[in-house]
Amino acid sequence: MASHGARPNYVAVWRWLVVLMGVGLAASFLPGGRALAATLIFATAAVKATLVALNYMHLKFEPRLIYAIAIVPVLFVLGLMVALFPDFVFHR
């Protein structure tokens, strides 16, 4: 585990973000339909948001109380994703 003064490898995190962006873009070309594409895009967006929060916002090195404060908006976004998912997938 990294010490408190350690810094994340920003280049490696950036590379992962670029790869995940490519996966999200390629999802629209998969032969699985809109539901599969939307699911894959939302999943990659969640992973990218986690990478940014942990590394660029330095939440990886914060005390546990910060996680409790940060989880409320994440749960709100997850609730909105679940509520709006049918509109994105089944819109005519």
Order of alpha helices (4+ residues) and beta strands (2+ residues): alpha-alpha-alpha
